[in-house]
Amino acid sequence: MAGLFASLAVRRALDTLTSFLPASLVASSSSGAARAREEQDLEDLRMLERTMRRIHATLNDAEQLWDIREETTKLQLKELKELAYDMEDVVDEYEYEVNRCKVEALELSASAASNKRKHQTENEALLHDLGIVAVPEELATKTRKLIERFHEIKYYSDNFTLTDNDGERRVAPNIGSFQKTSSVVFEKSILGREKDKDKIVEKLLSMGGDNIASPIFVLAIVGMGGIGKTTLAQLVYNDSKMRESIDKHAWVCVSQPFDVTNITKSIISSLKKDRCDLSELAILQEILLRQIKGKKVFLVLDDVWNERSDFWELLCIPMRSTKLCNIVVTTRSESVARLVQTMPDFYSLNCLSSYDSWLLFKQFAFPNQDSGTPANLVEIGRDIVRKCKGLPLAIKTVGSMLHCEANETAWRNVAESELWDLEQIQNEILPSLHLSYKHMPLYLKRCFAALSLFPKDYQLEDSLVVHLWEYLDLLQSDRNDIENKTGYLYFNELVQRSFLQEYDAFRYTMHDLFHDLACFLAGEDFFRLEGKILTEIPPNTRYMSLFINCRIDETLVAPISLRSFVIFGKTGFGDFMDVDTFLLNCKKLRNLSMVCKPSMAFPDFIGGLKLLRRLSVLPPLFGFKIIRCTTMPQLYNLHDLHLNGTHAVLGFGKLIKLQTLEVYVTRYGCNCNIRELRNLNEVRNLTIYGLDNVAHIEDASKAQLQNKRHLESLSLQFSNVILDCGHVLEPKPVAVSHEKVLHNLRPHHNLRKLHIYGDNSPIFPSWLGNASFLNMTELDLQCSECHKLPTLGELPSLRFLRLAKMKNLQHIGRELCSNVIGVKGFPSLTALSINFMPGWYKWSGVVDGDFSCLRSLTIFDAQKLRSIPLALFMSVITLCLWSCGNLHTFPASHNLIELRITECDGLTELPALPSLVELNIKECPNLCTIGSLPSLLELQIHKCPNLSVVGSLPSLTTINLKDPQLKDEALYSLLNVIDHPSLNCITIICETMADLNLEPQRLSSLKKLRLCCPNLQYCHGLSDLTFLEEIKIWGCPNLPTDGLLQRLQQSLDVQKNAGVYDVAHAVCDVYSF
């Protein structure tokens, strides 16, 4: 879309420009000519501001439209977009001048200052009294020409409405139509949804009863556009069991808007099979109530987008009078599903299997299958089906397109082309995908379009995607969002709207057609360097990504218009191309990531990128690198500098706009570059490496961290690596003690996050733990020589605390919580992690009321620790113990929900834990007994050879046993002593087990069985588990399986009508993991 990112660029430029413009010129002693120049500059800038507001409003309005067909309008929008970007350039160039003047003023002030406190005060006053900075003549000329271009566009746009109200937005017309659905379906043409239908029918028929609080039961079917939600709902609606169990049924296609009156009217019409012309909601609800009161009703609401609970509650009022009302809702949004759902889980619909996809394709591509399938087209057809990736709408569309086409060349053209390039796909699928896109807010549309920078089939991690969005400045978050929570909310919203699908627990994928949609929306502004040898880049590219598998012609240069360049991969840019040549002409770059090889000097052309805001230097292939770039201090607009702990920059003190900075402390003979932090008072995220290199205590104090009121996250790291950057003939001073360095690096009390790594002083600085740090939420301390902890429990907002690698610490006492009698420690702490404490043996001084909000406790590698204070178990719900060999007992807890224990050799018994839901025990060789766990759902046991007694587990749903020497007594206790009415999945990996007894009457809910037992010879009851949906047996050479397939045919995922080849492969899949 023409202005999707241009409108954001102009909005950002507007905010910047507005911050520079005073309401009026202050009185001054300037000459008449100088005063007139100031007035003219101010007027030009104000005119630029007004023009930008008009452009921003127009581009935003255009984004509400989807299919602009008029060529004149397209051209005008394109011109307006180009103008918006050029205006952003002018504003950023002016910002550069303003920042340059500030730096010069600071340097002039520093040379005359004698008192450092006075110097700091004068600096702040100086920066506020600069007034309007003169606009260079060249820039003033550019500004006037841009305004003239805008008036030219406006003059020649007779049929193109531009607003004259400085940014007031018009309501975009509601364009696009949707196709009404009905309940009628030709079931024989539907493939691959029989199991889905049966599961939903089973759920619906199980609802109801005499003692239910509400008769309404809602099940939502969720999935991306074109996946078959409506088709599945039609199958359920027409199922004979459903029809026999109800008195009334109705089908309504809802879509947008969610009008309760019209929906109620449609329900009445569907029930009566007659038109209803009434329009008063109260009367309509009375009529509906009379029709359904005391009856069993089944209702399908297809294509629901409403996210307002009041609308939904209003619609459901008459349904409360029924004896039973089953409602199936189809939607693309998980948010909608959660709003309406009353059953435990909504139904997520997946794409078709490859087998069903091929059958569906054949049905449309070869409708007359009696005459046989052309052999030459079968292989090509399978390639085409793979491109559709199980999306039924795409399969049917492409199959229908090819059903009259017998030419092999035409089929190959389809197989080798992008689906998006096919006219039928654009005409039939694009509107469906657009409907999902249309309902997104503008900020989410931009984030989705930016995903076009990733290649197809890329496995996306949420952190990587959020980092990209932050890099492109797409997150609408305030400055306090240092954890990028906004970005993760955006990501989850795309998942909930079915634009992204889960690949595994940590990664996500995007269907090819949604990727094509993102590329379509991003347009010519975005380009991806990947895969093949490239010799050309589109000239209008503004945002570009590079992947490490891409080979680029050495003569290739990036376009002048480029604004953002990002690298994905662990190596890359500096390894195979000349950065100076490639980016030589990119003077408009705002965001740049690059690699510098240790043998390569940092490119001086970086200093010419005056508009650069973010610079990320990726780690080189090996070693640490010092950046000696004489031009880098000229990057006055730079906001974020990421060096990934492997680079040291000299001369960063002039970069006064920096908000994110990584500093590696280096020595200049007797001086240290840490003092360059003095004037960087806008920094928010600061990491300082190599504090061992601080040569004099004055170096740390001159950094003036205590004056940086915007500083929110601070990481202080001692590396034990001495770096000398010159003056090698001068004597090297003895390094200052870590304790003194930390004492003089006291941050401002607004700090929220603090990390201290590698400190070797025996005690912490006096300011650490001071209650004046009211905003401190996160603290991470790794200090090897520490033998006593400071009082940290009086920090009122502290939520996360990590203590690690304190080899001399033996006892944690009351001093950690509070030194004041009656004051409870850690009132806000939710997570505590204590790791790598080889000498720690005692933990005392915790009283009732301490750690009142603690939910998660992790202790790792504390081999001498004898016990954990009982008071902690009053609030902790998640406990992780790893390598705590001296812990022999474990207190009973009524609150514990999740427990993970690994390598705790002294532990012999687990008590009854009534609230525990998840238990994971690994490598506890002396554990013999596990008590009753009535709420436990998931159990995993790994290498606990002496376990023999397991208490009652009535709620268990999943058992995972991985033990080479699992005792028969333990297995019998788990599977044969008590009933498991909810047990869904059993996995057993055991080398010694020879005999397994499964009792079907105790395992009535079992769906999945997985066995890997090399010596297993008998599995009693296996052939009677006819309700299984999945069996995976691997590595069991002695287990006889003759006849097993026939007895369990209905439980296996094997096509009943498949040929010999397909059955053989299905069996192979079942018996191999």
Order of alpha helices (4+ residues) and beta strands (2+ residues): alpha-alpha-alpha-alpha-alpha-alpha-beta-alpha-alpha-beta-alpha-alpha-beta-alpha-beta-alpha-beta-alpha-alpha-alpha-alpha-alpha-alpha-alpha-beta-alpha-alpha-beta-beta-alpha-beta-beta-beta-beta-beta-alpha-alpha-beta-beta-beta-beta-beta-beta-beta-beta-beta-alpha-beta-alpha-beta-beta-beta-beta-beta-beta-beta-beta-beta-beta-beta-beta-beta-beta-beta-alpha-beta-beta-beta-beta-beta-alpha-alpha
